[in-house]
Amino acid sequence: MSERILFVDDEKFVLETFRRNLRKHFVIETAGSGLDALRLMESGGPFAVVVSDFKMPVMDGVELLGVIKNRWPDTVRIMLTGHADLDTAISAVNRGGIFRLLTKPCAPDALLLAVNDGLRQYRLAISERQLLHGTLRGCIQVLSELLASVSPKAFGRAEKAKPLVADMVQFLGLEGSWKYELAAMLSQIGCISLPMDILERKISGQELSKDEQMIFLMHPAMAGSLLRHVPRLEGVVEMVSEHELPLSGNPCTGARILKAALDFVDRDNAGIASDETLRLMRDEPGIYDTRVVSALAEVVQRRQQSEIRSVGIDELSEGMLLMSPVMSGKGVVLIDKGQSITLAALELLRNFGVILGVREPLYVLVRKEQPHVPEE
């Protein structure tokens, strides 16, 4: 196999021992520090397994493997530690999700076994991710294209709701944002079975008769039935199929977010002002989750008071909201979109930006500059 193994240790003779004992079994590269290891991973692509010493100057093994976990999560991480540092290292392993902990000195056979186990874990993770990614991407592309061709307005309804959903999820601090955005994208797929005139009037904000409303409310269940055949979409199916349920039916949080976003879009299409829509939603606590409506109000206010601006790395400041990911020179995501710039994030970019480079410009959401009113 062509997978590469990276050994990291600040002692050259230890690295030479690794190379001598294991070069017949693996493609091996070595680094004398944590920063050198990151440079190798950045310039040459990810490694299947990284074996790092625990105690190193500047950046120890815990810090290094923590960065690798965040930026190259498929890479399997193994740590070597001396007996004197064992308690500290075990604590770090429990926090950092390290695959295997080995004590020094480590017998060649034990190290060989651990690295082989790590390789099997890496291949399993890569195969599963590729299968899942390919399946999901293909299914979602087909469904989206089908919706866009059969009902462009239903497709447009979903597209308008998606950024609202994404911003509410970010404001509420919910994990797995991709699931919520995917639910927004697929929320209207059941509309392909609805009479076109009912769908047209609903999307344009017109009132439906009682019977027409009952027909329209069938589409989430229809969408859920279609999506249940796609693997690994259980959470998305729940959001899509429940988003028109009343709160008494206890729909999940994602369904409540989706309901608020879609109804906001409909009322906006009908020309109803944002403030009036939010007031109407607050007056219907049996339909809309008050916490979700508060998040929607905050998102709408931010959009009204903010603008997207392109800036250089030196222009970033605390409080800005990333509208695109911060990418290294080689295309690795350093900070994902949707995150607020903090002092810690600025420090991270200063440290790693010098080593890895940062692609510019960056796109951020900032408050609009208010026009200056001269004093009389």
Legacy VTK file of the C-alpha trace (Angstrom):
# vtk DataFile Version 3.0
C-alpha trace
ASCII
DATASET POLYDATA
POINTS 376 float
0.000 0.000 0.000
1.126 3.590 -0.597
-0.036 5.104 2.707
2.690 7.007 4.497
3.598 6.881 8.187
5.034 9.922 9.962
7.214 9.605 13.060
7.787 12.726 15.139
10.486 12.991 17.820
13.030 15.632 18.772
15.771 13.001 19.185
17.426 12.070 15.881
18.646 8.659 17.006
15.076 7.656 17.912
13.868 8.609 14.434
16.706 6.640 12.862
15.724 3.620 14.959
12.142 3.863 13.711
13.301 4.121 10.119
15.724 1.214 10.411
13.252 -1.128 12.107
10.167 -0.361 10.007
11.299 0.766 6.566
10.698 -2.716 5.114
7.059 -2.545 6.153
5.959 1.064 5.534
6.670 4.236 3.600
8.204 6.267 6.429
8.918 9.964 6.856
10.237 11.682 9.968
10.028 15.116 11.591
12.103 16.525 14.435
9.396 18.792 15.860
5.665 19.420 15.847
6.003 22.383 13.494
8.123 20.342 11.068
5.431 17.662 11.130
2.716 20.181 10.258
4.831 21.524 7.412
5.188 18.007 6.020
1.469 17.334 6.248
0.678 20.665 4.650
3.108 20.310 1.756
2.808 16.595 1.056
-0.760 15.769 1.980
-2.065 13.861 4.992
-0.423 10.763 6.424
-2.301 7.564 7.254
-0.714 7.310 10.717
1.261 9.774 12.825
3.364 8.434 15.708
4.492 11.263 17.978
6.618 11.498 21.097
4.797 13.072 24.027
7.553 15.294 25.409
8.954 17.732 22.842
9.939 21.415 23.056
7.756 24.244 21.675
4.883 21.933 20.663
4.443 18.688 22.576
2.740 15.545 21.286
-0.651 16.411 22.742
-0.724 19.779 20.979
0.497 18.300 17.696
-1.966 15.417 17.628
-4.757 17.796 18.653
-4.078 19.996 15.605
-3.923 16.913 13.376
-7.228 15.669 14.774
-8.938 18.960 13.900
-7.420 19.452 10.454
-6.813 15.872 9.245
-9.378 13.848 11.212
-8.876 10.680 9.153
-5.208 10.450 10.145
-4.764 7.887 12.935
-2.822 9.270 15.901
-0.458 7.223 18.115
1.524 8.635 21.027
4.773 7.435 22.594
5.529 8.436 26.170
8.013 7.691 28.922
6.857 6.082 32.172
7.410 9.306 34.116
4.841 11.121 31.956
2.354 8.260 31.795
-0.418 9.740 33.999
-0.335 13.044 32.134
-0.311 11.304 28.776
-3.246 9.039 29.667
-5.290 12.092 30.609
-4.395 13.722 27.287
-5.348 10.570 25.376
-8.749 10.454 27.046
-9.391 14.078 26.056
-7.901 13.974 22.583
-9.189 10.723 21.125
-5.721 9.287 20.425
-5.903 5.800 18.878
-3.116 4.106 20.805
-0.700 4.980 23.645
2.693 3.229 23.754
5.398 3.518 26.416
9.076 4.093 25.679
11.182 2.182 25.021
8.782 0.344 22.720
9.699 -3.047 21.293
9.783 -3.102 17.447
7.149 -5.863 17.307
4.754 -3.880 19.512
5.271 -0.754 17.425
4.777 -2.705 14.196
1.528 -4.159 15.517
0.232 -0.725 16.621
1.025 0.909 13.285
-0.628 -1.929 11.364
-3.728 -1.575 13.544
-3.664 2.162 12.832
-3.438 1.532 9.090
-6.471 -0.755 9.199
-8.389 1.902 11.111
-7.373 4.550 8.560
-8.413 2.423 5.578
-11.745 1.634 7.189
-12.454 5.322 7.890
-11.466 6.383 4.362
-13.556 3.660 2.713
-16.613 4.450 4.805
-16.302 8.196 4.224
-15.848 7.803 0.470
-18.832 5.476 0.233
-21.022 7.729 2.348
-19.889 10.908 0.582
-20.408 9.426 -2.862
-23.820 7.996 -2.007
-25.094 11.158 -0.382
-23.716 13.460 -3.038
-25.241 11.424 -5.855
-28.646 11.055 -4.196
-28.883 14.691 -3.187
-27.815 15.896 -6.617
-30.471 13.778 -8.316
-33.194 14.876 -5.912
-32.250 18.560 -6.152
-32.146 18.483 -9.949
-35.487 16.701 -10.019
-37.076 19.325 -7.772
-35.547 22.215 -9.730
-36.866 20.870 -13.035
-40.339 19.854 -11.823
-40.989 22.761 -9.469
-38.540 25.657 -9.725
-40.508 27.702 -7.178
-40.381 24.942 -4.571
-36.652 24.652 -5.227
-36.310 28.421 -4.798
-38.248 28.260 -1.518
-35.726 25.766 -0.154
-32.755 27.765 -1.427
-33.992 30.940 0.264
-34.599 29.121 3.541
-31.188 27.425 3.627
-29.054 30.445 4.646
-31.591 31.404 7.327
-31.429 27.873 8.727
-27.624 27.899 8.657
-27.451 31.227 10.512
-29.996 30.150 13.144
-28.099 26.915 13.772
-24.893 28.884 14.198
-26.560 31.384 16.542
-28.060 28.594 18.664
-24.709 26.808 18.848
-26.013 23.505 17.472
-23.605 20.830 16.255
-23.711 19.135 12.860
-24.730 22.210 10.873
-24.518 20.237 7.606
-27.542 18.152 8.622
-29.714 21.240 9.118
-28.627 22.773 5.807
-29.250 19.469 4.050
-32.713 19.310 5.593
-33.424 22.795 4.225
-32.229 21.764 0.754
-34.426 18.659 0.702
-37.405 20.032 2.602
-39.475 20.630 -0.542
-38.826 17.382 -2.375
-42.305 16.124 -1.440
-43.832 19.086 -3.282
-43.344 17.330 -6.614
-46.497 15.352 -5.808
-48.665 18.405 -5.033
-51.093 20.113 -7.440
-49.132 22.964 -8.996
-51.770 25.648 -8.361
-51.836 24.931 -4.610
-48.057 25.054 -4.411
-47.877 28.287 -6.421
-50.352 30.070 -4.164
-48.696 28.812 -0.988
-45.239 29.949 -2.027
-46.539 33.355 -3.104
-48.070 33.837 0.363
-51.722 33.519 -0.619
-54.304 31.992 1.697
-55.299 28.372 1.066
-58.673 26.835 1.791
-58.908 24.274 4.586
-58.855 21.377 2.124
-55.980 22.887 0.142
-54.007 23.425 3.337
-54.525 19.766 4.266
-53.235 18.733 0.844
-50.193 20.997 1.158
-49.347 19.608 4.609
-48.949 16.145 3.084
-45.649 17.041 1.424
-43.308 16.649 4.468
-44.437 13.050 5.025
-44.010 12.347 1.312
-40.487 13.778 1.429
-39.696 11.680 4.483
-40.848 8.535 2.693
-38.532 9.281 -0.230
-35.508 10.166 1.915
-35.779 7.135 4.189
-34.209 5.088 1.409
-30.993 7.168 1.570
-28.497 5.763 4.126
-27.303 7.819 7.114
-29.966 10.521 6.767
-32.059 9.616 9.803
-31.671 13.038 11.446
-32.385 14.861 8.193
-35.494 12.759 7.560
-36.791 13.619 11.018
-36.398 17.356 10.408
-37.988 17.259 6.961
-40.928 15.023 7.814
-41.837 16.836 11.049
-41.398 20.492 10.115
-45.132 21.166 9.647
-46.164 19.472 12.902
-47.593 21.717 15.658
-45.449 22.061 18.760
-47.856 19.811 20.619
-46.684 17.054 18.287
-43.170 17.615 19.692
-41.201 18.049 16.468
-37.414 18.071 16.805
-35.414 21.302 17.035
-34.321 21.071 13.397
-37.950 20.767 12.280
-38.878 23.848 14.317
-36.024 25.828 12.751
-37.064 24.697 9.276
-40.702 25.662 9.873
-39.781 29.175 10.986
-37.382 29.736 8.084
-39.791 28.498 5.399
-42.741 30.519 6.725
-40.535 33.609 6.943
-39.594 33.127 3.272
-43.255 32.765 2.259
-44.260 35.957 4.037
-41.285 37.784 2.584
-42.393 36.641 -0.889
-45.854 38.034 -0.095
-44.320 41.431 0.681
-44.854 41.285 4.454
-42.246 43.253 6.381
-39.772 41.282 8.486
-40.813 42.966 11.730
-44.472 42.141 11.092
-43.649 38.507 10.293
-41.626 38.135 13.481
-44.440 39.727 15.510
-46.960 37.292 14.033
-44.673 34.373 14.872
-44.248 35.527 18.463
-48.048 35.713 18.755
-48.368 32.022 17.779
-46.405 30.094 20.440
-48.383 26.959 19.643
-46.914 26.939 16.127
-43.463 28.459 16.521
-40.800 27.711 19.129
-40.121 30.986 20.954
-36.391 30.224 21.208
-36.223 29.591 17.472
-38.137 32.793 16.693
-35.711 34.747 18.891
-32.815 33.252 16.926
-34.528 34.143 13.638
-35.075 37.709 14.838
-31.392 38.012 15.710
-30.360 36.619 12.321
-32.658 39.017 10.468
-31.418 41.969 12.521
-27.799 41.077 11.837
-28.493 40.895 8.123
-30.207 44.267 8.119
-27.395 45.907 10.072
-24.496 44.101 8.418
-22.787 43.664 5.104
-20.395 41.150 3.616
-16.926 42.612 3.109
-13.700 41.192 1.680
-10.686 41.761 3.931
-7.054 40.777 4.191
-5.672 38.700 7.023
-4.277 41.833 8.679
-7.730 43.445 8.659
-9.434 40.694 10.654
-10.670 41.786 14.053
-12.529 40.271 16.963
-16.285 39.926 16.430
-16.261 39.513 12.648
-18.292 36.536 11.345
-16.650 34.360 8.688
-18.801 33.947 5.577
-16.203 31.702 3.929
-13.621 29.348 5.438
-10.092 30.509 6.153
-7.898 28.347 3.900
-4.167 27.694 4.047
-2.011 28.170 0.984
-2.483 24.476 0.160
-6.260 24.544 0.565
-6.592 23.140 4.098
-9.387 24.655 6.203
-7.881 26.492 9.184
-11.142 28.006 10.480
-14.528 27.023 9.065
-17.166 29.469 7.842
-19.871 30.563 10.261
-17.439 31.042 13.141
-16.908 34.349 14.900
-13.390 35.693 15.025
-12.083 35.575 18.580
-8.756 36.578 20.109
-7.825 32.888 20.175
-8.655 32.543 16.464
-6.532 35.594 15.641
-3.621 34.116 17.580
-4.028 30.798 15.761
-3.912 32.512 12.380
-0.836 34.523 13.337
1.022 31.374 14.415
0.040 29.030 11.617
-0.452 31.669 8.947
3.266 32.421 8.979
4.079 28.735 8.514
1.311 27.610 6.195
0.148 30.815 4.499
-3.448 32.035 4.235
-5.491 32.547 1.068
-6.866 36.052 0.671
-9.233 37.815 0.519
-11.427 36.592 3.351
-15.171 37.262 3.372
-16.674 38.405 6.654
-19.956 39.838 7.925
-19.475 43.197 9.587
-21.763 45.921 10.826
-22.619 48.555 8.245
-20.998 51.894 8.796
-23.664 54.346 9.851
-23.691 57.621 7.901
-22.244 60.515 9.832
-24.816 63.155 10.714
-23.123 66.532 11.162
-24.004 68.471 14.249
-26.007 71.616 13.712
LINES 1 377
376 0 1 2 3 4 5 6 7 8 9 10 11 12 13 14 15 16 17 18 19 20 21 22 23 24 25 26 27 28 29 30 31 32 33 34 35 36 37 38 39 40 41 42 43 44 45 46 47 48 49 50 51 52 53 54 55 56 57 58 59 60 61 62 63 64 65 66 67 68 69 70 71 72 73 74 75 76 77 78 79 80 81 82 83 84 85 86 87 88 89 90 91 92 93 94 95 96 97 98 99 100 101 102 103 104 105 106 107 108 109 110 111 112 113 114 115 116 117 118 119 120 121 122 123 124 125 126 127 128 129 130 131 132 133 134 135 136 137 138 139 140 141 142 143 144 145 146 147 148 149 150 151 152 153 154 155 156 157 158 159 160 161 162 163 164 165 166 167 168 169 170 171 172 173 174 175 176 177 178 179 180 181 182 183 184 185 186 187 188 189 190 191 192 193 194 195 196 197 198 199 200 201 202 203 204 205 206 207 208 209 210 211 212 213 214 215 216 217 218 219 220 221 222 223 224 225 226 227 228 229 230 231 232 233 234 235 236 237 238 239 240 241 242 243 244 245 246 247 248 249 250 251 252 253 254 255 256 257 258 259 260 261 262 263 264 265 266 267 268 269 270 271 272 273 274 275 276 277 278 279 280 281 282 283 284 285 286 287 288 289 290 291 292 293 294 295 296 297 298 299 300 301 302 303 304 305 306 307 308 309 310 311 312 313 314 315 316 317 318 319 320 321 322 323 324 325 326 327 328 329 330 331 332 333 334 335 336 337 338 339 340 341 342 343 344 345 346 347 348 349 350 351 352 353 354 355 356 357 358 359 360 361 362 363 364 365 366 367 368 369 370 371 372 373 374 375
